């Protein structure tokens, strides 16, 4: 029997959930919120996979898997001209103004 999936902590939900060319072809590619968070943390915030794993409260190998999946989806959207839709996944949003949120969210600590 497989282990139940652990919720991944995300700082906040994405402001925009659909991206793509005006003349998109084919079905939209779904990206989960936790995949989006891994791209945000590693590529935008510049965290290592270990740091992203701590912030998302999962193991480093889990972050690596999530991140690789997200990058494949981004590449497919760019190369094939498909729309990307961010929705779903196993995640919990970090509660605003809590001590835990200040620990994990650089923007809320006044950094960057």
Backbone bond lengths (Angstrom), bond angles and torsions (degrees), N, CA, C in turn:
res aa  C-N    CA-C-N  psi(-1)  N-CA   C-N-CA  omega(-1)  CA-C   N-CA-C  phi
1 X - - - 1.447 - - 1.529 108.47 -
2 X 1.329 118.29 126.56 1.470 120.06 -178.13 1.522 111.59 -71.18
3 X 1.340 113.25 153.85 1.470 118.79 176.66 1.522 109.70 -69.28
4 X 1.328 117.32 147.50 1.465 118.52 175.50 1.528 110.17 -67.30
5 X 1.326 116.24 146.92 1.460 120.49 -179.94 1.520 109.70 -71.00
6 X 1.323 115.35 136.13 1.453 122.08 178.94 1.526 108.86 -86.10
7 X 1.327 117.27 136.90 1.463 120.58 176.57 1.514 109.73 -65.78
8 X 1.326 115.09 140.03 1.455 120.55 177.28 1.521 108.22 -98.12
9 X 1.326 117.09 137.39 1.457 120.65 179.62 1.525 108.96 -82.42
10 X 1.320 116.29 130.33 1.462 121.30 173.91 1.517 108.06 -120.32
11 X 1.324 116.25 146.40 1.458 121.46 -176.21 1.533 110.80 -67.28
12 X 1.323 115.75 -46.47 1.465 120.59 178.38 1.515 108.52 -160.64
13 X 1.310 116.69 160.75 1.456 120.55 178.61 1.526 109.84 -73.56
14 X 1.330 117.20 150.88 1.467 119.21 178.89 1.527 111.24 -63.51
15 X 1.322 115.58 142.52 1.470 120.24 178.95 1.519 111.91 -72.41
16 X 1.326 115.44 -31.78 1.465 121.71 179.85 1.519 107.59 -123.54
17 X 1.324 117.06 136.09 1.451 119.43 -173.94 1.530 113.59 -118.67
18 X 1.304 118.35 1.56 1.462 120.53 179.21 1.522 109.43 -137.05
19 X 1.338 116.31 128.42 1.457 122.61 -178.78 1.510 108.76 -137.55
20 X 1.313 116.60 145.74 1.455 118.65 174.75 1.509 111.61 163.17
21 X 1.318 115.01 172.16 1.465 119.78 178.27 1.523 110.70 -70.64
22 X 1.303 116.03 156.36 1.471 120.06 179.14 1.516 111.50 -63.28
23 X 1.303 116.53 -31.32 1.468 120.79 179.96 1.526 110.15 -107.88
24 X 1.325 116.98 53.02 1.465 121.89 -176.95 1.525 110.54 -63.04
25 X 1.326 114.53 143.80 1.454 121.08 179.56 1.519 109.79 -113.79
26 X 1.324 117.17 144.02 1.464 121.20 175.56 1.512 113.22 75.71
27 X 1.329 114.06 -176.25 1.460 120.93 -179.58 1.521 110.84 -71.86
28 X 1.316 114.94 152.37 1.463 120.65 176.43 1.532 109.63 -68.80
29 X 1.322 115.95 148.60 1.461 122.55 177.50 1.532 107.75 -94.01
30 X 1.346 118.20 121.48 1.464 119.26 178.92 1.530 111.49 -82.80
31 X 1.316 116.35 133.12 1.467 122.79 173.30 1.519 106.95 -121.08
32 X 1.328 116.99 132.51 1.454 119.53 -179.41 1.526 110.13 -78.15
33 X 1.310 115.79 162.03 1.464 121.55 -179.72 1.530 110.26 -63.12
34 X 1.333 118.16 -36.94 1.460 119.55 178.88 1.532 111.55 -70.01
35 X 1.322 118.66 -30.85 1.468 120.80 173.45 1.530 110.03 -66.16
36 X 1.323 115.65 -43.63 1.465 120.90 176.59 1.533 110.07 -58.18
37 X 1.323 117.08 -44.24 1.468 121.48 -178.63 1.527 110.93 -63.38
38 X 1.323 117.41 -38.36 1.469 119.43 179.20 1.533 110.74 -65.12
39 X 1.313 117.91 -40.12 1.471 121.58 176.55 1.527 109.69 -64.00
40 X 1.340 116.39 -43.39 1.466 120.52 -179.14 1.525 111.14 -62.35
41 X 1.318 116.29 -46.26 1.460 119.99 -176.50 1.527 112.57 -69.51
42 X 1.320 117.19 -45.51 1.462 120.60 -173.94 1.528 111.75 -81.31
43 X 1.328 117.82 -48.87 1.467 120.14 -175.24 1.525 113.37 -84.39
44 X 1.315 117.67 -39.19 1.472 119.89 -177.11 1.525 112.38 -88.53
45 X 1.327 117.52 -48.85 1.462 121.33 -178.18 1.522 112.80 -81.76
46 X 1.347 117.29 -16.68 1.455 121.00 177.18 1.519 115.02 77.83
47 X 1.325 117.35 21.78 1.465 120.16 178.58 1.524 110.19 -77.60
48 X 1.308 116.45 154.19 1.456 120.59 171.23 1.524 108.27 -76.42
49 X 1.332 115.99 168.43 1.462 118.53 177.19 1.522 110.98 -63.63
50 X 1.319 117.23 -33.87 1.462 120.21 178.17 1.526 111.06 -65.41
51 X 1.330 116.61 -44.00 1.471 120.77 178.85 1.525 111.04 -65.89
52 X 1.325 116.64 -40.69 1.466 120.23 178.10 1.525 110.28 -64.27
53 X 1.320 116.75 -38.28 1.465 120.51 178.62 1.523 110.99 -62.56
54 X 1.328 117.21 -42.64 1.469 120.62 177.87 1.520 110.73 -62.09
55 X 1.328 116.65 -43.74 1.463 120.09 -178.55 1.526 111.65 -67.48
56 X 1.340 116.99 -38.13 1.462 120.22 -179.55 1.525 112.39 -84.16
57 X 1.348 116.19 -5.44 1.464 122.94 178.82 1.524 113.10 60.90
58 X 1.350 115.58 43.99 1.456 122.61 174.37 1.527 107.86 -137.85
59 X 1.313 117.35 175.56 1.450 121.54 179.17 1.524 112.47 -75.77
60 X 1.346 116.05 158.83 1.453 120.51 -179.79 1.517 111.80 -61.85
61 X 1.323 117.85 -39.67 1.465 120.18 179.87 1.529 111.06 -65.46
62 X 1.331 117.10 -31.90 1.468 120.90 176.31 1.527 109.85 -67.10
63 X 1.328 117.09 -44.69 1.463 120.22 177.91 1.525 110.27 -61.85
64 X 1.321 116.69 -41.63 1.457 120.11 179.25 1.528 110.88 -60.26
65 X 1.299 117.72 -42.83 1.463 122.41 178.72 1.529 111.47 -64.93
66 X 1.332 116.18 -45.35 1.469 121.50 179.07 1.526 109.80 -61.98
67 X 1.325 116.59 -45.58 1.458 122.95 -178.43 1.534 111.80 -63.24
68 X 1.337 116.64 -44.47 1.466 120.23 178.99 1.522 111.52 -62.95
69 X 1.310 116.89 -40.23 1.463 121.11 177.56 1.536 110.73 -63.29
70 X 1.319 116.62 -43.78 1.467 121.18 179.96 1.527 111.02 -63.24
71 X 1.322 117.35 -42.19 1.473 120.58 -179.68 1.519 111.59 -66.10
72 X 1.328 117.97 -37.75 1.468 120.46 176.19 1.522 110.43 -61.64
73 X 1.326 116.21 -41.99 1.465 120.31 -179.75 1.522 111.14 -66.03
74 X 1.327 117.33 -42.11 1.466 120.69 176.89 1.525 111.08 -60.91
75 X 1.322 116.82 -44.02 1.462 121.16 179.66 1.524 110.99 -62.72
76 X 1.315 117.66 -42.88 1.461 121.34 178.87 1.530 111.07 -61.34
77 X 1.322 116.41 -42.14 1.468 120.22 178.69 1.526 111.09 -63.34
78 X 1.325 117.42 -43.05 1.464 120.99 -179.33 1.521 112.05 -68.37
79 X 1.313 117.38 -45.17 1.462 121.35 -174.95 1.527 111.83 -75.40
80 X 1.318 116.86 -42.38 1.469 120.71 -175.33 1.522 113.32 -93.35
81 X 1.337 118.40 -2.74 1.463 120.46 179.88 1.508 113.51 66.44
82 X 1.321 115.46 40.19 1.464 120.34 -178.77 1.524 110.12 -101.44
83 X 1.316 115.77 161.07 1.463 122.34 177.54 1.528 109.18 -85.64
84 X 1.333 116.51 141.84 1.457 123.10 176.85 1.525 107.94 -105.97
85 X 1.326 116.61 128.45 1.463 121.50 177.50 1.522 108.77 -120.52
86 X 1.334 116.50 124.66 1.461 121.53 179.62 1.518 108.45 -96.93
87 X 1.327 115.55 117.54 1.452 120.33 -177.23 1.525 110.50 -164.11
88 X 1.319 117.06 148.35 1.459 122.38 171.91 1.517 115.33 73.25
89 X 1.318 115.18 -169.63 1.454 122.27 -179.23 1.517 111.42 110.89
90 X 1.317 115.28 171.29 1.468 121.90 177.42 1.520 108.02 -99.42
91 X 1.312 116.65 97.04 1.460 120.41 -175.94 1.513 110.25 -148.00
92 X 1.334 114.42 162.58 1.457 121.42 170.47 1.518 106.52 -134.05
93 X 1.316 115.83 138.31 1.452 120.69 -179.50 1.519 109.38 -82.66
94 X 1.322 115.94 132.42 1.450 121.63 178.56 1.530 109.03 -60.94
95 X 1.325 118.70 127.16 1.459 120.07 -178.14 1.533 111.73 -66.76
96 X 1.290 116.88 133.49 1.475 121.34 -179.96 1.526 110.73 -67.10
97 X 1.316 113.80 143.85 1.459 123.62 174.68 1.535 114.45 66.92
98 X 1.320 116.50 11.83 1.462 116.92 176.97 1.523 109.21 -90.53
99 X 1.330 118.83 157.85 1.463 120.61 177.51 1.527 112.21 -57.82
100 X 1.337 117.90 -36.33 1.462 120.78 179.36 1.520 110.79 -65.00
101 X 1.323 117.75 -36.69 1.460 121.23 -179.64 1.527 109.83 -68.28
102 X 1.295 118.09 -39.62 1.467 120.57 178.37 1.525 110.59 -64.47
103 X 1.333 116.95 -30.74 1.453 121.38 178.95 1.521 111.18 -69.81
104 X 1.319 118.06 -36.38 1.459 119.61 -170.64 1.518 114.28 -106.04
105 X 1.286 119.48 -14.33 1.469 120.69 -172.90 1.531 110.59 -110.78
106 X 1.339 117.86 101.02 1.470 120.13 -176.91 1.525 113.25 -56.34
107 X 1.325 118.34 -38.35 1.476 120.22 -178.21 1.519 111.12 -63.08
108 X 1.314 117.46 -31.70 1.452 120.35 -178.01 1.534 111.92 -82.88
109 X 1.349 116.75 -15.65 1.459 120.46 175.89 1.518 110.69 -88.17
110 X 1.342 117.68 -5.86 1.451 121.24 -179.45 1.521 113.46 92.53
111 X 1.351 117.34 5.93 1.453 120.64 177.18 1.508 109.52 -87.17
112 X 1.312 117.47 160.80 1.465 125.40 176.03 1.470 111.82 55.19
